[in-house]
Amino acid sequence: MQEIKTDLLIIGAGPGGLGAALYASRAGLNFEIVEKYMAGGQIINTEFIENYPGFKDGISGFEIAQNLVEHCRKFRVNINEYFAIDSIKMVEESNSGEKVKTNDPKNSSLDKSRDVKQFKFNCFGDDRVILTKSLIIATGASPGKLEVEGEDKFIGKGISFCATCDGALYRDKIVVVVGGGDTAIEEALFLTKFTRKVYIIHRRDELRAVKILQNRAFENKKVEFLWSSIIEKFIGQDKLEEIVIKNKKNDQKYNLKVDGVFEYVGIKPNSNLVKDLVKLDENNFIITDFRMGTSVEGIFAVGDVRNTPLRQVITAVADGAIAAMSVDKYLNNLP
């Protein structure tokens, strides 16, 4: 097994990981960045982004991802793509009385002693082990599922989680979008470019999406809303053919023939890799402080995998920058 030694390992090369890599490189840190799939993250599958500062006419998610990757490579960042970390082993090292720098004006000395608890991490994957002094977890989150009968059978055979990826496959067909948030409405509007009709099924009687998106959906003649409703079952032979819908207010059930269903019902953090190492919240998002630090010294988390109030490209990149600077201070024993 090949052994790689570094001071920092960034796991995940989406916007958060790439933001961390850029700032880590500029800080002169010795680090590695690995990505399970292709660099860029899930944003690659987003057709259009109109709220990223500096791009007043909008930009595709793929373009933002490629710009981030190219920017990192300009600073000679080597992104290890298709490299999955399978497990992490933590080894504790306590250094009592170590000298650390301080800017405390009340202290006449530039240095003072404190107990420093440090860890090292052995990260295993792909017949390689990376030995590192610190970690930035940027593994993102995955789309949630409805968890109803027939769902698993038809994933990829009529059920999708990405309209940008699969929308063109449903030209002149009838599809359903499940959800009422920004992503659901954005993707429903995108699907109207190809499909004959788009039903939006929402379990409530009002949307959570921002008003500008709601208005666009209400004005689109191809869109029809099925309020206070849920899908109870997916039906078909080799591919999805129809769904069973239940109205939550009157318990009435009926079948609807559809060609495809696109689900946008929340996200699940990809935190399983560190679930036994750091503290998670009730939804399994990694708990961090304002410096992106976790409950374990030397482990930081950024982007969608952490307990943040907003999950956007801009916040993920900012998280990455903060985490890289926090790692720099951690590695140099600065307060």
N, C-alpha and C positions, 0 to 999 in steps of 0.2 A: 504494500500500500504506500503510495506516494505521500510524503509529509511536507506540508507547506507551513512556514512560520511567518506570522505577521503581527502587527500591533492592533489592527482593527479589521474585522470582517463585516461587510455590509451584505445582508441577505435580502435580495430582492432588488431588481433594477427597473422599478416603475418610477414615477416622478419623485417620490420620497427618497428612494435609494439613490437615484441619479443626482438629486439635489445634494444629498449627503456626500456622494463621491466627488462632486465638483468642489465643494468646500473643503473636503478632506485633502484633496489634491493641492489646492491653493495653500493649505496650511502646512504642507510638506509632510503629511502623515504617511507612514508605511501601512498600506491597507490593500485588501482584496475585496472585490465585489462579485457576487455570484447571482445568477438568475436561473430559475427552473425552466423557463421557456425563452422566448425572444425578448431582448431588452426593450423597454418602453412601457410594459405593464398593460392593464386592461384598457387604458385610454386609447390604445391603438384601434380598438373597435368602435370608438365614438366618432360618428360622422362629422359633427359640427359643434364647435364650442364658441360661444359668443360673449362669455363673461371673463375671459382671461385678459388681464390688463395689457395694453399695448397693441392688441389686435382688434381695432375698432370695427373691422368688417368681418370678424370671426375667423376661425382657423380650424382645420380638422384635427382630431385627436392624434391621428397618425403623424401629421406634420409636427405637432408639439413634441411628440415622443422622439421623432427623428432629430429634431433640433436639439433636444436634451442630450441624446446619445452622441451626436456630433460635437456638441460643446464639451462634453466630458472627454471625448477622444482627442480633442484639441489640446487638452491638458494631460494627454498620455495616460488616460485611465484605461486599463485593460478590463473589459467586462467579460466575465466567464459565463457565457450563455449555455443553456441546457445543462446546468450543473445544479443538482438538487441536494440540499443538505438534509440528511435523513434523521440525524440525532445529534444532540449536544451533551457533552459531559463536562461538568463544572468541577474545577479543583480550586479550593480556597487556599490563599496564602496570606497570613496576617503578618504585618510588619509594624511592630509596636515601637513607638518613639521615633518614627521616621521624620526627618526634617522636611517641611513643606514651606513654600513661599507664601507670604501674606502681605497685603497692602494695608493692614490695620494701622492707622495713624497713631493709635494709643500704644503701640508696641515699638520700642526703640530699635529693635532688631528687625532685619529684613526676613529672618527665618524664625519659625517656632516649631516645637515638636507636637505631634498629635498621633493618635493611634490610627493607622491606615489599614483598612481591610480591603484586600485586593483578591481578585479571582483570575484564573486562567480558564480558557474554554477549548475543549477538543471537539471540533465539528466534523462529523463523519459524512461522507457522501461520494458516490461515483468513484469508488476505489481510491479515494484520497481522504486525508485528514488534514484539516487546517487548524493549527495551533495559534490561538489569538489571545490577546490581553483584553480585548473589548469587542462588543457586538452592537450593531445597529440592525434591528429587526424591521424590515420594510416589506413584509410579505403580503400586505394588502388584505383584501376580503373577497369572498365569493358570493354570488347571488343566492338568495334563499329560495326554497322550494315550497310548494303548497302542501306536499306530503299527503296526497289523496290517491285513491285507487286508480291505477293505470298510468300514473305520472312517470314512473321510472321506465316503463315499457316504451313510452313514446318520446323520450328525450332524444333529440336528433332525428326523430321520425314524425315531426309535427309540433313538437314542443321545443322552443328555443328561449335563450336568455339574452339574445343580441340581435336587434332588428338590423343594425348596420351590417352585421355578418350575413344574415340570412334573408333579409327583406326582399331582395331581388328574386328569390326562389318562389315568391308568392304573387307574382304578377297576375293581375286580374282575378285574384282569388279572395276568399273571405277569411279574415283572421280576427283573433281576439287578443287584446292586451289586458293583463291583469295588474291592477295597481292604480294608485291615485296621486303619486308623488311626481316630482319633476322629471325623473328618468322615464317613468311610465308614459307621461304625456308627450315628452319629447320624442320617444320612440314611436308612439302611436302616430304622431304627425309625420314622422319620417316614412312610416309604412304606407301612408296615404299616397305617396308618390308612385307606388307599385300596385297596390291592391284595389279591389273593387269596393270593399267595405271593411271598416275597422270597428269592432265592438270594443268598448272599454268597460270591463267589469270591475266594479269597486265595492268593497264590503260596506262602505259608509254611504251617506247621501250627499256628501260634498267632497271636493278634492282637497288635497294637501299641497298641490303644485302651486307655484307662484302665479299671480294673477295674469301676467302676460301670456303664459302658456295656457292657462285655462281659457282665456278669451279666444286664443287661436283654435283650440280644440272645439269650443262651442260653435264657432263660426264655420268650421269645416263640414261640408255637406256629406263627406264620406264617413264621418264619425258618428256613432250612436252609443249613448251611455246606458248601461244596465246597472242602476243604482242599488245599493243595499243587497248585493248579490255575491255569491261565492260559487266556485266550481267544486262539485262533489265527486265527479268521476270523469275519466277520459275513456273513450270507446273507439275501437277500430280493429282492423285485422293486422295488415302489415304496416299500416301508417294510421295516424289519427284521422278519424272521420267525423266524430261528434263529441260533444261534452254534455254533462248533466249539470244544470244550473239550479241553485236554490235561492229563492228570495228570502232573506232573513226576517223580513217584517211579517210575511204571511205564511212562511214555510212552503210555499208553492214550488214544485219542481217541474222542470221541463227540459227537453233535449234541444240542442242547437247544433246544426250541421256546420262545421267549420273545416278549413284546410290547415290552419295553424294557430298555435297559442304562444304568445310571448309573455313570460312571467317577470314581473318586477315587484317582488313582495319583500323587500328588505335584503340585507346582506349578513353574511356570517364571517367573522374575522378568521384569517388563516393564522391562528395563534397556537395551533396544536404543538408546534415544534418546541415552544417554551412554556407550555401549560404547567409543567412540573417545576419550573425554575422561578418564574415571576408571578406576581399577583395579577389576577384578572378580575374584571367586574362581573356582574350577574349575567351579562351577555357574552362573556368570554373575550371581550376586548382588553388589551393590555393597559393597565393603569400606569400613567406616567405623570411626572411633575412638569413644571413649565420649561425645564431644561431637557425634556424628553427622557429623563432618567426613570428607570423602573424600580421595583423593590429590591433589585440586586445591583450592587455596585458594578459598573462596567457593562451593563446591558441597557441599551437605549432602544426606543421604539418610535417609529414615525409613520405618518400617513393613515390609511384606512384601518390598519390593524390595531391602532390605539384608541383609547376612549376620548375621542375628540368631538366637539359639538358640531363640526362642519367637515364634511368629506368632499373636498374639491382638489383639483390639480394644484391650485395656488397654495392651499394650506399644506398639502403633502410636501411640495418643494420647500416651503418655509420650514416645516418640521425637520426636513433633512439638513438644512443649513444650520439650524439650532443644534441638532444632535451632533453634527460633525465638530462644531466649536466646543460643545460640552465634552466630547471625547478627547479633544486636544487638551483641555484643562485637566481632565481625569488622568490621562496618561502622563502629564507633567506635574501631577500632584498640586495643581493650583486650586484655590478655593472657589 
